[in-house]
Amino acid sequence: MTRMSRCNLPLPLPSDFDCVAHATRLPDIAPSATWDLRMINKKNIIAEKFNETSITLTDAYEAARGTPRGVGDLDVGSPLQPLYAYSDVDKELMVSSNQYCDAVGPLPSSLVRYITEEHLKKDRADADEKAKREKERADKEAEKLKANSSIAGTLLMSNPHEISSVLSGPAVIPPLFAISLRNRVVLPLHYWTDEMLRLAAERPHEIPKELIRAEQTSTLVTPERVQVVDVLKAVKLYGGEEKSAALTPSLWRQASRNLLAAWVYLCPAIVPNDPTSPQNTYASEYDLHVRFFANLKVFDDLPQVWYPIEYELRLAIFNCALFNEHLWSSRVDIGVNSYKQAKHFSSLFSVHPTSGLTAPHSLKRPAPDDGNSAFAKAPRNVNSSNARGGGGSSRESSVPRLPPLCLVCTGPHNAHDHPPDLTSFRDGAPYFCKVDGRDVRSVGSFRGSANRALCILYNVGAACPGGHEPERLHACTFCGGSHRALSRDRACKRVKDGAFVP
């Protein structure tokens, strides 16, 4: 009769029987849902004892195969039994609490081994953390000792240069300014003049500073704190944007050149035909921006006009905007045209050297000027002949007249003199507004109401004090658009190629 092995094979076993595979532990299996942790431990202890006996028999069989006597009547052990798996929560509780282990014990040897390994890992991590703290403490102590050590022979010249009666040494961008720019701290433009840069380089402790968290470049590492210019305090000492707006054109060039040099230093270079190279940088866009304004025809004559526009567009580049020559040009054109219109109109309100006039007013309905009485044919001093002894007609003839441009039809006359029988432009389009006493009002319904009054000072480009809306709207008298009538805005329906279409 054939004897069967414990592994369900007939004896004797074949010579190539794999004892190692037979004695290898099986993967854990899920326990019954009704078992508690104590029951799982009990089952695993029984399985471990069974497996221990089986492995002992298998090892003895394997050892006998290598002897002259052979295996004889020996047999391998029974197939190993799998252990029951533990949940992550149970393992975490047993690792963290000895009392919990005692409550659900005794524990199988495999679980004891796992808990011991986790304790060793934690001990090693704690030891490494402690060693790291000790090293940091030692490094700080070493820095303190180094700082308190002798300073003899440690002072070096930075940016050495010869003194000249004509030229000063080259201005060097201080690291504090470069770090501030890198962390998007916007400094007023005059901080980048040679004078201010030398002050920051030669007397760095006079520049107010603050610590901020550097820009986040990784979700895993918290950025370190860096020292930048404290703009709020610095503005109190060295001025803010109002001082930058007063820069002369030559100083604007100087400050812009230095700011551009800082951008070039901070930004990566653009390499043509390199797919990994950036196509646009702060440096490249600001370079185009500076070249545009430095080459304006009105650069030297009207800095008070183009600088506010330059400041706004410079901040846009700081916020990642791309240079657009068409947009830049249109902004400057609107600003220059509005300035010229406002200057021309404001001359009508200037005081006459002999007549003492202060502002035009209607002779029919004299009233305090509300900023919209702009229809009188010419300013007149009614009592000038009585008060000053004759000569009134000669004085009146010297008073400047209103600009020959009607706010109703764009014709070469004042709105007050607009012919009442003309109600449409040459192309048949009806006029948008009409003269009503001292006001200009929309002909039909506009923005929900009929015959809305429009602000005259706004439309001629003069400084409007405001505070009168919605009674008097800021809208174009030619088309009702959101632009000044005399600005020749491209969006105006009565403007073509920069000229009015009557």
C-alpha positions in Angstrom: 0.0 0.0 0.0 1.4 3.4 -1.0 2.1 5.7 1.9 1.1 9.4 1.4 3.2 12.3 2.5 1.9 15.1 4.7 2.0 17.2 1.5 -0.4 14.8 -0.2 2.2 13.3 -2.4 3.2 9.5 -2.4 6.3 8.5 -0.5 9.1 8.5 -1.2 9.1 12.1 -2.4 10.9 12.9 -5.6 14.5 14.0 -5.3 13.7 17.4 -6.7 11.0 18.2 -4.2 11.4 21.9 -3.2 11.6 22.0 0.6 12.2 25.7 0.7 9.0 26.6 -1.1 7.1 24.1 1.0 8.3 25.9 4.2 7.7 29.4 2.9 5.1 31.5 4.8 1.9 32.1 3.0 0.3 35.6 2.5 -2.0 36.8 5.3 -5.8 36.4 4.8 -8.7 38.4 6.0 -10.2 37.3 9.3 -13.9 36.8 9.9 -15.9 39.9 10.4 -17.2 38.6 13.7 -13.8 38.1 15.3 -12.4 40.7 17.7 -8.6 41.4 18.0 -8.2 38.9 20.8 -9.7 36.1 18.7 -7.4 37.0 15.8 -4.4 36.9 18.0 -5.5 33.5 19.4 -6.0 32.0 15.9 -2.6 33.4 14.8 -0.8 31.8 17.8 -2.3 28.4 16.9 -1.2 28.8 13.3 2.3 29.8 14.2 2.7 26.8 16.5 1.4 24.5 13.7 3.8 26.2 11.2 6.7 25.9 13.5 6.2 22.1 13.8 5.8 21.7 10.1 8.9 23.8 9.3 10.9 21.7 11.8 9.9 18.4 10.1 10.6 19.9 6.6 14.1 21.1 7.7 14.9 17.6 9.1 13.8 16.0 5.8 16.0 18.5 3.8 19.0 17.8 6.0 18.6 14.0 5.7 18.6 14.1 1.9 22.3 15.2 2.0 23.4 12.2 4.1 24.5 8.7 3.0 21.7 7.2 4.9 19.1 9.2 3.0 15.7 10.2 4.2 14.5 6.7 5.1 11.0 6.9 6.6 11.2 10.7 7.2 8.6 13.0 5.8 8.1 16.7 5.3 5.8 18.8 7.5 2.2 19.6 6.6 1.5 22.6 4.4 1.8 25.9 6.3 -1.3 27.7 7.5 -1.8 31.4 6.6 -2.0 34.0 9.4 -4.9 36.4 9.7 -4.2 40.0 8.8 -4.5 43.1 11.1 -6.0 46.4 10.2 -3.9 49.5 10.1 -5.8 50.9 13.0 -5.2 47.9 15.2 -1.5 47.8 14.3 -1.2 51.6 15.1 -2.9 51.1 18.5 -0.7 48.2 19.5 2.5 50.0 18.4 1.5 53.1 20.4 0.1 51.5 23.6 1.6 48.7 25.7 -1.6 48.6 27.7 -3.6 47.9 24.6 -1.3 45.0 23.7 -1.8 43.5 27.2 -5.6 43.8 26.9 -5.8 41.9 23.6 -2.8 39.5 24.2 -1.1 37.2 24.2 0.4 38.3 20.8 1.8 36.0 18.1 5.5 36.2 17.6 5.2 37.8 14.1 3.2 40.7 15.6 5.7 41.1 18.4 8.4 41.4 15.8 6.4 44.0 13.8 5.8 46.2 16.9 9.5 46.0 17.9 10.6 47.1 14.5 8.2 50.1 14.6 9.6 51.1 18.0 13.1 50.9 16.6 12.2 53.0 13.6 10.7 55.7 15.9 13.7 55.6 18.2 16.1 56.1 15.3 14.0 59.0 13.9 13.9 60.6 17.3 17.6 60.2 17.7 18.2 61.7 14.2 16.0 64.7 15.0 17.8 65.2 18.3 21.1 65.1 16.6 19.9 67.6 14.0 18.8 70.0 16.7 22.0 69.6 18.5 24.0 70.4 15.3 21.9 73.4 14.6 22.4 74.7 18.1 26.1 74.1 17.8 26.2 75.9 14.5 24.5 78.9 16.0 26.9 78.9 18.9 29.8 78.8 16.4 28.3 81.7 14.5 28.0 83.7 17.7 31.6 83.0 18.5 32.6 83.9 15.0 30.7 87.2 15.2 32.2 88.0 18.6 35.7 87.1 17.5 38.3 89.6 16.4 37.3 91.8 13.4 40.9 92.7 12.6 41.6 92.2 9.0 38.0 91.5 7.9 37.0 94.8 6.4 37.2 94.8 2.5 36.5 97.6 0.0 33.4 97.0 -2.1 33.1 98.6 -5.5 36.4 100.5 -5.4 36.6 103.5 -7.8 38.6 106.6 -8.3 37.2 110.0 -7.3 36.5 112.3 -10.3 35.4 115.9 -10.3 33.2 115.0 -13.3 31.9 111.5 -12.8 31.1 109.6 -9.6 31.8 105.9 -9.2 29.5 103.5 -11.0 26.2 102.8 -9.2 25.9 99.1 -8.1 22.5 97.6 -7.4 22.5 96.6 -3.7 21.6 93.0 -2.8 18.7 94.3 -0.7 17.1 96.0 -3.7 17.7 92.9 -5.9 16.1 90.6 -3.3 13.2 93.0 -2.9 12.6 93.1 -6.6 12.8 89.3 -6.8 10.1 89.0 -4.2 7.8 91.4 -6.0 8.3 94.4 -3.7 7.6 97.4 -5.9 9.9 100.3 -5.1 9.2 103.9 -6.3 11.2 104.6 -9.5 13.5 107.3 -7.9 14.9 104.5 -5.6 16.7 103.3 -8.7 18.6 106.5 -9.4 22.4 106.5 -9.0 22.1 108.7 -5.9 19.7 106.4 -4.1 21.6 103.2 -5.1 24.8 104.7 -3.7 23.1 105.6 -0.5 21.8 102.1 -0.1 25.2 100.6 -0.9 27.3 103.0 1.2 24.9 103.3 4.2 22.8 100.1 4.1 21.7 100.4 7.7 19.8 103.6 6.9 17.4 101.7 4.6 14.4 100.4 6.5 14.0 96.6 6.2 11.5 93.9 7.1 11.4 90.1 7.0 8.9 88.4 4.7 8.4 84.8 3.6 10.1 84.2 0.2 8.0 83.2 -2.8 6.6 79.6 -2.6 8.4 77.5 -5.2 7.6 74.0 -3.8 4.7 72.4 -2.1 7.0 70.3 0.0 9.4 72.9 1.4 8.4 76.0 3.3 10.3 79.0 1.9 12.7 80.8 4.2 12.3 84.4 5.4 14.2 87.0 3.5 15.0 90.6 4.2 13.5 93.2 1.9 13.0 97.0 1.9 10.2 98.1 4.2 8.5 100.3 1.7 6.0 102.0 4.1 8.9 103.2 6.3 11.2 104.0 3.4 8.6 106.2 1.7 8.4 108.4 4.9 12.2 108.9 4.7 12.9 109.1 1.0 9.5 110.0 -0.6 7.1 107.9 -2.6 5.6 108.0 -6.0 5.0 111.8 -5.8 8.8 112.2 -5.8 9.2 109.8 -8.7 6.7 111.8 -10.7 8.9 114.8 -10.3 12.0 113.2 -11.9 13.5 115.0 -14.8 13.6 113.1 -18.1 17.3 112.5 -17.7 16.9 111.1 -14.2 14.0 109.0 -15.5 16.3 107.5 -18.1 18.9 106.8 -15.4 16.5 105.2 -12.9 14.9 103.1 -15.7 18.3 101.9 -16.9 19.3 100.8 -13.4 15.9 99.0 -12.9 16.3 97.3 -16.2 19.8 96.1 -15.2 18.3 94.6 -12.0 15.7 92.8 -14.1 18.4 91.5 -16.5 20.3 90.2 -13.5 17.3 88.4 -12.0 15.7 87.0 -15.2 16.9 84.1 -17.3 18.4 84.9 -20.7 16.2 84.4 -23.8 18.0 82.0 -26.2 16.6 82.0 -29.7 15.5 78.6 -31.2 15.7 77.0 -27.7 12.4 75.4 -26.7 13.5 75.4 -23.0 14.2 79.1 -23.1 11.5 81.5 -22.0 9.9 83.6 -24.7 9.2 86.7 -22.5 10.7 87.9 -19.3 10.3 90.9 -17.0 13.6 92.2 -18.5 12.6 91.8 -22.1 9.2 93.5 -21.7 10.6 96.3 -19.5 13.3 96.9 -22.1 10.7 97.5 -24.8 8.7 99.7 -22.3 11.7 101.9 -21.6 12.7 102.3 -25.2 9.2 103.3 -26.2 8.9 106.1 -23.7 12.5 107.3 -24.1 11.8 107.8 -27.8 8.5 109.7 -27.5 8.4 113.1 -29.3 7.0 114.7 -26.1 9.5 113.0 -23.8 11.4 116.1 -22.9 8.5 118.6 -23.2 5.5 116.9 -21.5 6.8 114.5 -18.7 3.8 115.6 -16.6 1.6 114.0 -19.2 3.3 110.8 -20.1 4.7 109.9 -16.7 1.3 108.9 -15.1 0.8 106.7 -18.1 4.3 105.2 -17.9 3.8 104.5 -14.2 0.5 102.6 -14.8 2.0 100.5 -17.6 5.1 99.9 -15.6 3.0 98.4 -12.8 1.2 96.3 -15.4 4.6 94.8 -16.5 5.4 94.1 -12.8 2.1 92.1 -12.9 3.2 90.0 -15.9 1.7 92.1 -18.7 3.3 91.9 -22.2 4.4 95.1 -24.0 2.0 96.1 -26.7 3.2 99.0 -28.9 -0.3 99.8 -30.2 -1.8 99.9 -26.7 1.1 102.0 -25.3 0.8 104.4 -28.3 -2.9 104.9 -27.9 -2.6 105.5 -24.2 0.0 108.2 -24.8 -2.0 109.8 -27.7 -5.1 110.1 -25.6 -3.2 111.6 -22.7 -1.4 114.2 -24.9 -4.5 115.1 -26.9 -6.5 115.5 -23.6 -3.8 117.6 -22.1 -3.7 119.9 -25.2 -7.5 120.3 -25.3 -7.6 121.0 -21.5 -4.9 123.5 -21.8 -6.6 125.3 -24.7 -9.9 125.4 -22.9 -8.5 126.4 -19.5 -6.9 129.5 -21.2 -10.5 130.8 -21.7 -10.9 131.0 -17.9 -7.6 132.8 -17.2 -7.6 136.2 -15.5 -7.3 139.0 -18.0 -4.5 141.5 -17.1 -6.7 144.6 -17.5 -10.3 143.5 -17.2 -10.0 141.2 -14.2 -12.2 138.5 -15.7 -12.1 135.1 -13.9 -14.6 132.9 -15.9 -17.1 133.2 -18.7 -20.7 133.4 -17.7 -24.1 133.8 -19.4 -25.3 137.4 -19.6 -29.0 136.3 -19.6 -28.9 134.2 -16.5 -26.0 135.1 -14.2 -25.3 132.4 -11.6 -22.4 130.8 -9.7 -20.3 128.8 -12.1 -21.1 125.1 -11.7 -18.4 123.9 -14.1 -20.8 123.7 -17.1 -21.5 127.2 -18.2 -19.5 127.0 -21.4 -21.7 128.6 -24.1 -21.2 132.3 -23.8 -19.8 133.8 -27.1 -17.0 135.5 -25.2 -16.3 136.4 -21.6 -17.3 140.0 -20.8 -17.0 142.3 -17.9 -20.4 144.1 -17.9 -19.3 146.8 -15.5 -15.7 147.3 -16.7 -16.3 150.7 -18.3 -18.1 152.1 -15.2 -15.6 150.6 -12.7 -12.4 151.3 -14.6 -13.2 154.4 -16.6 -14.0 153.5 -20.2 -12.1 151.5 -22.7 -14.3 148.5 -22.1 -14.7 147.7 -25.8 -10.9 147.4 -26.3 -10.6 145.2 -23.3 -13.4 143.0 -24.5 -11.8 142.6 -27.8 -8.6 141.3 -26.2 -10.4 138.5 -24.3 -9.8 135.1 -26.0 -12.8 133.4 -27.6 -14.0 129.8 -27.1 -12.5 127.1 -29.3 -14.2 126.9 -32.7 -15.6 123.4 -32.2 -19.2 122.8 -31.5 -20.0 120.1 -28.9 -23.2 119.3 -30.8 -22.1 119.0 -34.5 -18.3 119.3 -34.4 -18.7 122.5 -36.5 -16.4 125.6 -36.4 -18.6 127.5 -34.0 -19.5 127.5 -30.3 -22.3 125.2 -29.0 -24.2 128.4 -28.0 -24.2 129.5 -31.7 -25.3 126.2 -33.1 -28.1 126.8 -35.7 -31.3 125.5 -34.2 -32.5 124.2 -37.6 -29.6 121.8 -38.0 -30.6 118.5 -36.3 -28.4 115.9 -38.1 -24.8 115.3 -39.3 -24.0 115.4 -43.0 -24.4 111.6 -43.3 -28.0 111.9 -42.0 -27.3 110.6 -38.5 -29.2 112.7 -35.9 -27.3 114.8 -33.4 -26.9 113.0 -30.1 -27.3 116.2 -28.0 -28.8 119.6 -28.1 -28.3 122.9 -26.3 -30.8 123.6 -23.5 -30.1 126.9 -21.8 -26.8 126.5 -20.0 -26.7 122.7 -20.5 -26.1 120.2 -23.2 -28.7 117.4 -23.1 -29.2 114.2 -25.0 -31.9 114.5 -27.7 -33.7 111.2 -26.9 -33.7 108.7 -24.1 -30.2 107.9 -22.7 -29.4 105.6 -19.9 -33.0 105.1 -18.8 -34.1 108.8 -18.9 -34.9 111.4 -21.5 -32.9 114.5 -22.1 -30.0 113.6 -19.8 -27.6 116.5 -19.1 -24.0 115.9 -20.1 -20.9 117.3 -18.3 -19.2 119.9 -20.5 -15.9 120.1 -18.6 -15.5 116.4 -19.0 -16.0 116.5 -22.7 -13.6 119.4 -23.4 -10.9 117.6 -21.3 -10.8 120.1 -18.4 -10.5 119.1 -14.8 -14.0 118.3 -13.6 -14.6 118.6 -9.9 -17.1 115.7 -10.0 -19.9 115.2 -7.5 -22.6 116.0 -10.0 -23.5 112.6 -11.4 -26.0 111.2 -12.1 -27.6 114.6 -12.8 -24.9 115.4 -15.3 -23.2 112.4 -17.0 -19.7 111.9 -18.2 -20.5 110.8 -21.7 -19.5 111.9 -25.2 -21.7 114.7 -26.6 -21.2 113.3 -30.1 -22.2 109.6 -29.6 -22.9 109.0 -25.9 -19.8 106.8 -25.6 -17.7 106.5 -22.4 -15.0 109.0 -23.6 -14.4 112.7 -23.9 -15.9 114.4 -27.0 -12.7 116.3 -27.8 -10.3 113.5 -27.2 -10.7 112.1 -30.7 -11.1 108.6 -29.2 -11.0 105.8 -31.8 -14.2 104.4 -30.3 -16.2 107.6 -31.0 -18.6 107.2 -33.9 -17.8 110.7 -35.2 -14.1 110.2 -35.4 -12.3 108.7 -38.4 -8.5 108.5 -38.8 -8.1 110.9 -35.9 -10.4 113.6 -37.3 -14.0 114.5 -36.6 -16.6 113.6 -39.1 -19.2 116.5 -39.2 
